[in-house]
Amino acid sequence: MDAQLICVVDDEVSIIDFVRIYLEREKFSVIAYMDGVSALNGIRNSQPALVVLDIMLPKMDGYDVCRILRAEKNEVPIIMLSAKDEDIDKVLGLELGADDYLTKPFNPQELVARIKAVLRRNSLIRKHPQEILRIGNLSINNKTREVHVKNKLVELRTQEYELLRVLIEEKGRVFSREQLLNLAWGYSFAGQTRTVDVHVAQIRRKLRGTTASIETVTGYGYKITE
C-alpha cells in the first residue's frame, strides 16, 4: 500500500523537520511548503491525504489558504496550527472548514495522533441498518450521504453530516459534547469541546426551515427533537 501523503505548511524549518521525522516514522510521505501561495498550488497539484497548515505564513495566511480550498470544493482534511490560543481564532479556523486545530508549541506525537484520527474518520465507511433517517421534514440518506429539508438538498461538510447523523439516529437522546466528539468523529481532544458548539451552530444555520430542532442542554450537550 502506498504511503499516504501529508502536506506540512509552516514558515519555520525546524517545525517542518521535526514533524517530518515523526510522520515518516509512522510511514507517511511528507511534502512541505513555507508560504501560503506555494502551499495552495502544491495542494491543488499533489492532492495530499491531509494538510497540516500554519496560520501565520508569508504571502498568504493559513486562513486564506483554507478559505480558498473550501471555496473550490476541495475537502482535503486540514489541521491548523497557530501560536494563538484564543477561542476566536480556533472558531474562525473551524468555521472556514478546518477539521482540527492545534496550538503551538505542541507535542508531535499528539499531532500524529490527530492526523491518524482525522484520516480514520474521513475514510471510515459506516454501515447503517436504516438507509434513510427522518425527523419532521428533515431526512438524511446514509447511502448517498445527502441531507434534505422539505425535499431540498442541503450541503453539509463531512463533520457536520456525521454530527447530525449521530443525533438523528437516537433522536431525543441527550449527548454530551465528549460523546459527540467520539461517536461522530471517532476521536476526542480534551478541552476542545468548543469544536462541537461551532459545528452545531453551522448545522443550525444550514438547516433553517426544518421542523427538527437541535436543542442545547445547558451545561451538558445537545439533542435533536421535532
VENLIN-V786561 format. One record per pair of residues at least 12 apart in sequence whose C-alpha atoms are under 6 Angstrom apart, sorted by the first residue. I is the first residue (numbers start at 0). J is the second residue. Records with the same first field share a line. If there is no record, write none. Layout:
# VENLIN-V786561
I=J ; J
This chain:
# VENLIN-V786561
2=27 ; 28
3=27 ; 28
4=28 ; 29 ; 47 ; 48
5=29 ; 47 ; 48 ; 49 ; 50
6=29 ; 30 ; 31 ; 50
7=31 ; 50 ; 51
8=31 ; 32 ; 33 ; 52 ; 53
9=33 ; 53
10=33
34=56 ; 57
35=56 ; 58 ; 59 ; 60
36=59
49=75 ; 76 ; 77
50=77
51=77 ; 78 ; 79
52=79 ; 80
53=79 ; 80 ; 81
54=81
66=95
76=98
77=97 ; 98
78=98 ; 99 ; 100
79=100
80=101 ; 102
81=102 ; 103
82=102 ; 103
120=184
135=210 ; 211 ; 225
136=148 ; 149 ; 209 ; 210
148=209
161=183
162=183
166=223
170=223
171=222 ; 223 ; 224
172=222
173=221 ; 222
174=220 ; 221
175=219 ; 220
176=192 ; 220
210=225
211=224 ; 225
212=224 ; 225
